[in-house]
């Protein structure tokens, strides 16, 4: 099912975002019916039911002498219109998640189809074989039923079940958290950055730099540079950073964020599937038409929840890797020296020779 979800969701994304139908003469010339009349179909029959109940009460033809059943049914019918509007509002809100840019295609594709139908997207009209029906049940609850070619069998959703899940913070469609927002909320808390790097709003400034205490130094206190070849026999120094020290300093804050995420396990699955399993870079995520998905490494919403301890540990480890590789790395890569004379271009061969000689001297090997 997971591969089917991925294939169907990616197809639907491409189909719904395509402009192809705008150039389809047959589509343009046709009149498609998108009037599903959800509320009208649901409530037109209730007028007769309401009248029958009132008649039974007035004529003492109730099921029981006290007419308790009839009065309860009337009460349920009175509440039904408001309940129906609340139901549709909650449902459309959850189905809209399927249109988010970082939507996990491992979600059940039928919800993407349902969203396409209820938002009257081209290709999902009554003339294309789709329909929506709302039923008022005797218990007072409501159910909505989606039918059509891509559903295979009717998709039925009950309003009580949907609202119960919503109250517990669970959605039938999982929204993938904004990983950039998560990561950037951690960064200012870590204590890695110079004081001037933190703005009044608590966010990192565009010119943020990691504190000098995390830069590698020689025994004599001078900077321990890495020499890079810039071509033509020339080289230049770049700063080296103590990544172990950086990681140790960051971990309490990263772990606190992970603990919060793990409390919403369906979001853990979404983050895993869209970002962490494949360890894509921020640049790759920005450039992809469809965010990466874990494919055969995917975790299933149906089969892997609740998450095993092994998966929680793996998620935590990959979250740290993503944090270091995509967010910390940009602050410690190709950083030029802060000492002016050390930042100039130099003869590569001579510099390497001098560096080797200094190493021997510092370690008393000569």
C-alpha positions as a LaTeX table, in Angstrom:
\begin{tabular}{lrrr}
\hline
Residue & $x$ (\AA) & $y$ (\AA) & $z$ (\AA) \\
\hline
Unk1 & 0.00 & 0.00 & 0.00 \\
Unk2 & 2.86 & 2.37 & 0.79 \\
Unk3 & 4.21 & 2.32 & $-2.77$ \\
Unk4 & 0.66 & 2.74 & $-4.07$ \\
Unk5 & 0.20 & 5.78 & $-1.82$ \\
Unk6 & 3.42 & 7.33 & $-3.07$ \\
Unk7 & 2.64 & 6.68 & $-6.72$ \\
Unk8 & $-0.95$ & 7.90 & $-6.49$ \\
Unk9 & $-0.12$ & 11.00 & $-4.43$ \\
Unk10 & 2.71 & 12.05 & $-6.75$ \\
Unk11 & 0.47 & 11.49 & $-9.78$ \\
Unk12 & $-2.30$ & 13.58 & $-8.20$ \\
Unk13 & 0.14 & 16.36 & $-7.31$ \\
Unk14 & 1.41 & 16.49 & $-10.87$ \\
Unk15 & $-2.10$ & 16.31 & $-12.33$ \\
Unk16 & $-3.56$ & 19.00 & $-10.07$ \\
Unk17 & $-0.64$ & 21.38 & $-10.56$ \\
Unk18 & $-0.46$ & 20.89 & $-14.33$ \\
Unk19 & $-1.82$ & 23.44 & $-16.80$ \\
Unk20 & $-2.48$ & 20.71 & $-19.36$ \\
Unk21 & $-6.28$ & 20.84 & $-19.12$ \\
Unk22 & $-6.16$ & 24.50 & $-20.09$ \\
Unk23 & $-5.03$ & 23.38 & $-23.54$ \\
Unk24 & $-7.43$ & 20.43 & $-23.81$ \\
Unk25 & $-10.11$ & 21.42 & $-26.35$ \\
Unk26 & $-12.49$ & 18.67 & $-25.24$ \\
Unk27 & $-12.30$ & 19.78 & $-21.59$ \\
Unk28 & $-12.79$ & 23.45 & $-22.45$ \\
Unk29 & $-15.80$ & 22.68 & $-24.63$ \\
Unk30 & $-17.55$ & 20.53 & $-22.00$ \\
Unk31 & $-19.86$ & 21.55 & $-19.18$ \\
Unk32 & $-18.84$ & 19.73 & $-16.01$ \\
Unk33 & $-21.12$ & 19.43 & $-13.01$ \\
Unk34 & $-19.36$ & 20.14 & $-9.71$ \\
Unk35 & $-22.56$ & 20.74 & $-7.73$ \\
Unk36 & $-22.42$ & 17.89 & $-5.23$ \\
Unk37 & $-25.22$ & 19.54 & $-3.18$ \\
Unk38 & $-23.85$ & 17.95 & $-0.01$ \\
Unk39 & $-26.10$ & 19.73 & 2.50 \\
Unk40 & $-29.15$ & 19.81 & 0.27 \\
Unk41 & $-29.12$ & 16.05 & $-0.27$ \\
Unk42 & $-28.55$ & 15.47 & 3.43 \\
Unk43 & $-31.31$ & 17.71 & 4.79 \\
Unk44 & $-34.13$ & 17.60 & 2.24 \\
Unk45 & $-35.36$ & 14.22 & 3.57 \\
Unk46 & $-35.31$ & 15.47 & 7.15 \\
Unk47 & $-38.38$ & 17.68 & 6.60 \\
Unk48 & $-40.52$ & 14.60 & 6.18 \\
Unk49 & $-38.86$ & 12.83 & 9.11 \\
Unk50 & $-39.37$ & 15.91 & 11.31 \\
Unk51 & $-43.05$ & 16.13 & 10.33 \\
Unk52 & $-43.61$ & 12.42 & 11.03 \\
Unk53 & $-42.04$ & 12.70 & 14.48 \\
Unk54 & $-44.19$ & 15.73 & 15.36 \\
Unk55 & $-47.30$ & 13.99 & 14.08 \\
Unk56 & $-46.58$ & 10.89 & 16.18 \\
Unk57 & $-46.17$ & 13.05 & 19.27 \\
Unk58 & $-49.35$ & 15.04 & 18.61 \\
Unk59 & $-51.42$ & 11.93 & 17.91 \\
Unk60 & $-49.94$ & 9.86 & 20.77 \\
Unk61 & $-48.48$ & 7.33 & 18.35 \\
Unk62 & $-45.01$ & 7.34 & 19.89 \\
Unk63 & $-42.93$ & 4.20 & 20.26 \\
Unk64 & $-43.25$ & 4.58 & 24.02 \\
Unk65 & $-45.81$ & 6.42 & 26.12 \\
Unk66 & $-43.43$ & 9.23 & 27.09 \\
Unk67 & $-42.35$ & 9.86 & 23.47 \\
Unk68 & $-38.75$ & 9.93 & 24.68 \\
Unk69 & $-37.38$ & 8.50 & 21.42 \\
Unk70 & $-39.26$ & 11.04 & 19.28 \\
Unk71 & $-38.14$ & 14.02 & 21.35 \\
Unk72 & $-34.53$ & 12.82 & 21.22 \\
Unk73 & $-34.71$ & 12.48 & 17.44 \\
Unk74 & $-36.16$ & 15.98 & 17.12 \\
Unk75 & $-33.35$ & 17.33 & 19.29 \\
Unk76 & $-30.76$ & 15.58 & 17.13 \\
Unk77 & $-32.32$ & 16.97 & 13.95 \\
Unk78 & $-32.28$ & 20.49 & 15.40 \\
Unk79 & $-28.54$ & 20.20 & 16.06 \\
Unk80 & $-27.73$ & 18.53 & 12.76 \\
Unk81 & $-27.28$ & 21.66 & 10.55 \\
Unk82 & $-24.72$ & 23.21 & 12.91 \\
Unk83 & $-22.98$ & 19.87 & 13.34 \\
Unk84 & $-22.84$ & 19.42 & 9.58 \\
Unk85 & $-21.17$ & 22.80 & 9.05 \\
Unk86 & $-18.65$ & 22.08 & 11.81 \\
Unk87 & $-17.99$ & 18.66 & 10.28 \\
Unk88 & $-17.33$ & 20.08 & 6.81 \\
Unk89 & $-15.10$ & 22.79 & 8.24 \\
Unk90 & $-12.94$ & 20.33 & 10.16 \\
Unk91 & $-12.84$ & 17.86 & 7.29 \\
Unk92 & $-11.84$ & 20.38 & 4.61 \\
Unk93 & $-9.18$ & 21.76 & 6.95 \\
Unk94 & $-7.60$ & 18.33 & 7.38 \\
Unk95 & $-7.90$ & 17.38 & 3.70 \\
Unk96 & $-6.19$ & 20.65 & 2.73 \\
Unk97 & $-2.98$ & 19.27 & 4.25 \\
Unk98 & $-2.61$ & 17.21 & 1.06 \\
Unk99 & $-1.77$ & 20.47 & $-0.77$ \\
Unk100 & 1.05 & 21.53 & 1.54 \\
Unk101 & 4.44 & 21.80 & $-0.23$ \\
Unk102 & 6.16 & 19.28 & 2.06 \\
Unk103 & 3.23 & 16.84 & 2.18 \\
Unk104 & 4.31 & 13.26 & 2.81 \\
Unk105 & 3.10 & 11.11 & $-0.12$ \\
Unk106 & 3.02 & 8.10 & 2.19 \\
Unk107 & $-0.28$ & 9.43 & 3.53 \\
Unk108 & $-3.37$ & 7.57 & 2.32 \\
Unk109 & $-3.89$ & 8.76 & $-1.26$ \\
Unk110 & $-7.68$ & 8.53 & $-0.91$ \\
Unk111 & $-7.62$ & 11.69 & 1.20 \\
Unk112 & $-5.84$ & 13.50 & $-1.64$ \\
Unk113 & $-8.56$ & 12.32 & $-4.01$ \\
Unk114 & $-11.24$ & 13.44 & $-1.53$ \\
Unk115 & $-9.64$ & 16.88 & $-1.33$ \\
Unk116 & $-9.57$ & 17.10 & $-5.12$ \\
Unk117 & $-13.29$ & 16.28 & $-5.25$ \\
Unk118 & $-14.47$ & 18.55 & $-2.42$ \\
Unk119 & $-12.41$ & 21.49 & $-3.75$ \\
Unk120 & $-13.86$ & 20.88 & $-7.25$ \\
Unk121 & $-10.57$ & 20.41 & $-9.04$ \\
Unk122 & $-10.73$ & 19.74 & $-12.80$ \\
Unk123 & $-11.14$ & 16.05 & $-13.53$ \\
Unk124 & $-13.06$ & 15.30 & $-10.33$ \\
Unk125 & $-16.60$ & 16.34 & $-11.22$ \\
Unk126 & $-19.84$ & 14.39 & $-11.13$ \\
Unk127 & $-19.44$ & 13.90 & $-14.87$ \\
Unk128 & $-16.07$ & 12.23 & $-14.17$ \\
Unk129 & $-17.86$ & 9.76 & $-11.89$ \\
Unk130 & $-17.28$ & 11.40 & $-8.50$ \\
Unk131 & $-19.86$ & 12.21 & $-5.85$ \\
Unk132 & $-20.12$ & 13.23 & $-2.20$ \\
Unk133 & $-22.99$ & 12.19 & 0.04 \\
Unk134 & $-23.64$ & 13.16 & 3.66 \\
Unk135 & $-25.92$ & 10.98 & 5.78 \\
Unk136 & $-27.56$ & 11.86 & 9.09 \\
Unk137 & $-27.52$ & 8.72 & 11.19 \\
Unk138 & $-30.15$ & 7.77 & 13.74 \\
Unk139 & $-27.57$ & 8.22 & 16.50 \\
Unk140 & $-27.27$ & 11.89 & 15.54 \\
Unk141 & $-23.79$ & 11.52 & 14.10 \\
Unk142 & $-23.01$ & 12.36 & 10.49 \\
Unk143 & $-21.08$ & 10.45 & 7.89 \\
Unk144 & $-19.74$ & 11.68 & 4.60 \\
Unk145 & $-19.12$ & 9.29 & 1.72 \\
Unk146 & $-16.83$ & 9.91 & $-1.24$ \\
Unk147 & $-17.22$ & 7.74 & $-4.34$ \\
Unk148 & $-15.55$ & 7.72 & $-7.74$ \\
Unk149 & $-13.05$ & 5.94 & $-9.99$ \\
Unk150 & $-9.91$ & 6.47 & $-7.90$ \\
Unk151 & $-11.51$ & 5.45 & $-4.60$ \\
Unk152 & $-12.03$ & 1.79 & $-5.62$ \\
Unk153 & $-14.48$ & 1.57 & $-2.72$ \\
Unk154 & $-16.36$ & 4.33 & $-0.91$ \\
Unk155 & $-14.36$ & 6.46 & 1.52 \\
Unk156 & $-16.55$ & 7.01 & 4.59 \\
Unk157 & $-15.71$ & 9.44 & 7.40 \\
Unk158 & $-17.79$ & 9.91 & 10.55 \\
Unk159 & $-17.96$ & 13.32 & 12.23 \\
Unk160 & $-17.74$ & 11.96 & 15.78 \\
Unk161 & $-14.63$ & 9.94 & 14.97 \\
Unk162 & $-13.04$ & 12.90 & 13.20 \\
Unk163 & $-13.73$ & 15.35 & 16.04 \\
Unk164 & $-12.57$ & 12.85 & 18.68 \\
Unk165 & $-9.25$ & 12.43 & 16.88 \\
Unk166 & $-8.90$ & 16.20 & 16.43 \\
Unk167 & $-9.38$ & 16.80 & 20.16 \\
Unk168 & $-6.48$ & 14.41 & 20.80 \\
Unk169 & $-4.27$ & 16.23 & 18.30 \\
Unk170 & $-4.56$ & 13.54 & 15.65 \\
Unk171 & $-5.45$ & 14.17 & 12.03 \\
Unk172 & $-6.50$ & 11.72 & 9.33 \\
Unk173 & $-3.84$ & 13.39 & 7.15 \\
Unk174 & $-0.45$ & 14.16 & 8.65 \\
Unk175 & 1.08 & 17.58 & 8.16 \\
Unk176 & 4.86 & 17.47 & 7.88 \\
Unk177 & 6.41 & 19.92 & 10.36 \\
Unk178 & 8.50 & 22.77 & 8.95 \\
Unk179 & 11.95 & 21.32 & 9.56 \\
Unk180 & 13.70 & 24.62 & 8.89 \\
Unk181 & 11.60 & 26.31 & 11.56 \\
Unk182 & 12.41 & 23.49 & 13.99 \\
Unk183 & 16.14 & 23.69 & 13.33 \\
Unk184 & 16.31 & 27.48 & 13.45 \\
Unk185 & 14.47 & 27.50 & 16.77 \\
Unk186 & 17.23 & 25.32 & 18.24 \\
Unk187 & 20.21 & 27.31 & 16.96 \\
Unk188 & 19.96 & 30.45 & 19.14 \\
Unk189 & 19.50 & 28.36 & 22.29 \\
Unk190 & 22.67 & 26.31 & 21.91 \\
Unk191 & 25.17 & 28.89 & 23.15 \\
Unk192 & 27.31 & 28.25 & 20.07 \\
Unk193 & 27.06 & 31.77 & 18.69 \\
Unk194 & 28.59 & 35.08 & 19.66 \\
Unk195 & 26.27 & 37.36 & 21.60 \\
Unk196 & 25.92 & 39.81 & 18.73 \\
Unk197 & 24.61 & 36.97 & 16.55 \\
Unk198 & 21.32 & 36.82 & 18.46 \\
Unk199 & 18.73 & 39.46 & 17.54 \\
Unk200 & 16.22 & 41.05 & 19.93 \\
Unk201 & 13.52 & 38.68 & 18.68 \\
Unk202 & 15.69 & 35.74 & 19.72 \\
Unk203 & 16.50 & 34.67 & 16.18 \\
Unk204 & 19.92 & 34.41 & 14.57 \\
Unk205 & 21.06 & 37.46 & 12.63 \\
Unk206 & 22.00 & 37.07 & 8.93 \\
Unk207 & 25.65 & 37.65 & 9.90 \\
Unk208 & 25.70 & 35.15 & 12.78 \\
Unk209 & 29.05 & 33.50 & 13.57 \\
Unk210 & 29.98 & 30.66 & 15.87 \\
Unk211 & 31.91 & 31.69 & 18.97 \\
Unk212 & 35.71 & 31.63 & 18.92 \\
Unk213 & 35.80 & 29.05 & 21.72 \\
Unk214 & 34.80 & 26.37 & 19.19 \\
Unk215 & 37.66 & 27.18 & 16.79 \\
Unk216 & 40.63 & 24.80 & 16.87 \\
Unk217 & 43.87 & 26.28 & 18.21 \\
Unk218 & 47.48 & 25.25 & 18.57 \\
Unk219 & 49.13 & 24.67 & 21.96 \\
Unk220 & 50.52 & 28.22 & 21.85 \\
Unk221 & 47.01 & 29.65 & 21.39 \\
Unk222 & 47.37 & 30.51 & 17.71 \\
Unk223 & 44.73 & 29.31 & 15.25 \\
Unk224 & 45.18 & 25.83 & 13.81 \\
Unk225 & 44.20 & 26.50 & 10.20 \\
Unk226 & 43.34 & 24.10 & 7.43 \\
Unk227 & 45.17 & 24.98 & 4.24 \\
Unk228 & 43.16 & 24.72 & 1.02 \\
Unk229 & 44.41 & 24.70 & $-2.55$ \\
Unk230 & 42.86 & 27.53 & $-4.60$ \\
Unk231 & 44.86 & 26.72 & $-7.75$ \\
Unk232 & 47.96 & 28.13 & $-9.42$ \\
Unk233 & 50.17 & 26.88 & $-6.62$ \\
Unk234 & 48.45 & 29.21 & $-4.20$ \\
Unk235 & 46.61 & 28.47 & $-0.99$ \\
Unk236 & 44.77 & 30.12 & 1.84 \\
Unk237 & 43.84 & 29.39 & 5.42 \\
Unk238 & 40.39 & 28.51 & 6.67 \\
Unk239 & 39.32 & 28.02 & 10.26 \\
Unk240 & 38.99 & 24.52 & 11.72 \\
Unk241 & 36.22 & 23.85 & 14.21 \\
Unk242 & 35.94 & 21.37 & 17.06 \\
Unk243 & 32.81 & 19.54 & 15.88 \\
Unk244 & 32.82 & 17.21 & 18.89 \\
Unk245 & 32.70 & 20.20 & 21.22 \\
Unk246 & 29.97 & 21.82 & 19.10 \\
Unk247 & 27.89 & 18.64 & 19.15 \\
Unk248 & 28.31 & 18.20 & 22.91 \\
Unk249 & 27.24 & 21.80 & 23.51 \\
Unk250 & 24.20 & 21.45 & 21.22 \\
Unk251 & 22.88 & 18.07 & 22.34 \\
Unk252 & 20.80 & 19.13 & 25.37 \\
Unk253 & 18.84 & 21.55 & 23.19 \\
Unk254 & 18.53 & 19.15 & 20.25 \\
Unk255 & 17.37 & 16.38 & 22.59 \\
Unk256 & 14.74 & 18.67 & 24.11 \\
Unk257 & 13.36 & 19.44 & 20.64 \\
Unk258 & 13.35 & 15.76 & 19.69 \\
Unk259 & 11.49 & 14.87 & 22.88 \\
Unk260 & 8.77 & 17.35 & 21.98 \\
Unk261 & 8.48 & 15.99 & 18.44 \\
Unk262 & 8.28 & 12.40 & 19.67 \\
Unk263 & 5.13 & 13.29 & 21.58 \\
Unk264 & 3.39 & 13.59 & 18.19 \\
Unk265 & 4.37 & 10.32 & 16.57 \\
Unk266 & 2.54 & 10.82 & 13.27 \\
Unk267 & 4.67 & 13.95 & 12.72 \\
Unk268 & 7.77 & 11.89 & 13.47 \\
Unk269 & 6.80 & 9.55 & 10.63 \\
Unk270 & 6.25 & 12.51 & 8.28 \\
Unk271 & 9.62 & 14.08 & 9.12 \\
Unk272 & 11.31 & 10.72 & 8.66 \\
Unk273 & 9.71 & 10.04 & 5.30 \\
Unk274 & 10.16 & 13.51 & 3.82 \\
Unk275 & 13.57 & 14.56 & 5.19 \\
Unk276 & 15.49 & 12.37 & 7.58 \\
Unk277 & 15.53 & 8.90 & 6.01 \\
Unk278 & 17.27 & 10.13 & 2.86 \\
Unk279 & 19.24 & 12.91 & 4.64 \\
Unk280 & 18.64 & 15.38 & 1.80 \\
Unk281 & 20.25 & 18.79 & 1.96 \\
Unk282 & 18.32 & 22.02 & 2.37 \\
Unk283 & 19.35 & 22.97 & $-1.18$ \\
Unk284 & 18.02 & 19.68 & $-2.56$ \\
Unk285 & 14.74 & 20.14 & $-0.70$ \\
Unk286 & 14.36 & 23.67 & $-2.13$ \\
Unk287 & 15.09 & 22.55 & $-5.68$ \\
Unk288 & 12.88 & 19.46 & $-5.78$ \\
Unk289 & 9.43 & 19.72 & $-7.32$ \\
Unk290 & 8.32 & 17.07 & $-4.84$ \\
Unk291 & 10.16 & 16.77 & $-1.55$ \\
Unk292 & 12.17 & 13.61 & $-1.13$ \\
Unk293 & 10.33 & 10.62 & 0.17 \\
Unk294 & 11.89 & 7.62 & 1.80 \\
Unk295 & 10.39 & 5.12 & $-0.69$ \\
Unk296 & 11.50 & 1.67 & 0.51 \\
Unk297 & 12.80 & 3.25 & 3.71 \\
Unk298 & 9.39 & 4.74 & 4.49 \\
Unk299 & 7.64 & 4.26 & 7.78 \\
Unk300 & 3.96 & 3.42 & 7.57 \\
Unk301 & 1.29 & 5.40 & 9.40 \\
Unk302 & $-0.85$ & 2.27 & 9.52 \\
Unk303 & 1.81 & $-0.28$ & 10.48 \\
Unk304 & 4.58 & 1.55 & 12.36 \\
Unk305 & 2.49 & 3.52 & 14.85 \\
Unk306 & 2.97 & 3.47 & 17.77 \\
Unk307 & 6.69 & 3.72 & 17.11 \\
Unk308 & 9.03 & 1.10 & 18.50 \\
Unk309 & 11.91 & 2.19 & 20.71 \\
Unk310 & 14.37 & 1.25 & 17.96 \\
Unk311 & 12.69 & 3.66 & 15.54 \\
Unk312 & 12.64 & 6.44 & 18.14 \\
Unk313 & 16.39 & 6.02 & 18.69 \\
Unk314 & 17.02 & 5.97 & 14.94 \\
Unk315 & 14.91 & 9.08 & 14.43 \\
Unk316 & 16.82 & 10.92 & 17.17 \\
Unk317 & 20.18 & 10.00 & 15.63 \\
Unk318 & 19.14 & 11.07 & 12.12 \\
Unk319 & 17.67 & 14.31 & 13.46 \\
Unk320 & 21.05 & 15.18 & 14.99 \\
Unk321 & 22.83 & 14.31 & 11.74 \\
Unk322 & 20.45 & 16.53 & 9.77 \\
Unk323 & 20.99 & 19.36 & 12.26 \\
Unk324 & 24.77 & 19.12 & 11.99 \\
Unk325 & 24.97 & 18.57 & 8.22 \\
Unk326 & 22.40 & 21.12 & 7.11 \\
Unk327 & 22.47 & 23.85 & 9.73 \\
Unk328 & 25.69 & 23.86 & 11.73 \\
Unk329 & 27.85 & 22.97 & 8.73 \\
Unk330 & 27.11 & 26.25 & 6.95 \\
Unk331 & 28.64 & 28.16 & 9.87 \\
Unk332 & 31.86 & 26.14 & 10.03 \\
Unk333 & 32.63 & 25.56 & 6.35 \\
Unk334 & 35.21 & 27.71 & 4.50 \\
Unk335 & 35.36 & 30.31 & 7.27 \\
Unk336 & 38.22 & 32.74 & 6.65 \\
Unk337 & 40.60 & 33.72 & 9.46 \\
Unk338 & 39.70 & 36.65 & 11.69 \\
Unk339 & 43.38 & 37.64 & 11.85 \\
Unk340 & 43.95 & 39.88 & 8.82 \\
Unk341 & 47.47 & 38.70 & 7.95 \\
Unk342 & 46.39 & 35.07 & 8.13 \\
Unk343 & 43.62 & 35.64 & 5.59 \\
Unk344 & 45.88 & 36.52 & 2.67 \\
Unk345 & 46.71 & 34.18 & $-0.23$ \\
Unk346 & 50.13 & 32.50 & $-0.03$ \\
Unk347 & 52.48 & 30.07 & $-1.78$ \\
Unk348 & 51.04 & 26.63 & $-1.11$ \\
Unk349 & 54.25 & 24.60 & $-1.00$ \\
Unk350 & 55.97 & 26.98 & 1.41 \\
Unk351 & 52.93 & 27.13 & 3.69 \\
Unk352 & 52.65 & 23.36 & 3.92 \\
Unk353 & 56.34 & 23.11 & 4.73 \\
Unk354 & 56.03 & 25.77 & 7.44 \\
Unk355 & 52.95 & 24.06 & 8.91 \\
Unk356 & 54.78 & 20.73 & 9.10 \\
Unk357 & 57.76 & 22.40 & 10.79 \\
Unk358 & 55.50 & 24.09 & 13.36 \\
Unk359 & 53.83 & 20.76 & 14.15 \\
Unk360 & 57.23 & 19.20 & 14.83 \\
Unk361 & 58.26 & 22.10 & 17.03 \\
Unk362 & 54.98 & 22.23 & 18.99 \\
Unk363 & 55.16 & 18.52 & 19.70 \\
Unk364 & 58.92 & 18.64 & 20.45 \\
Unk365 & 59.72 & 16.18 & 17.66 \\
Unk366 & 62.82 & 18.02 & 16.45 \\
\hline
\end{tabular}
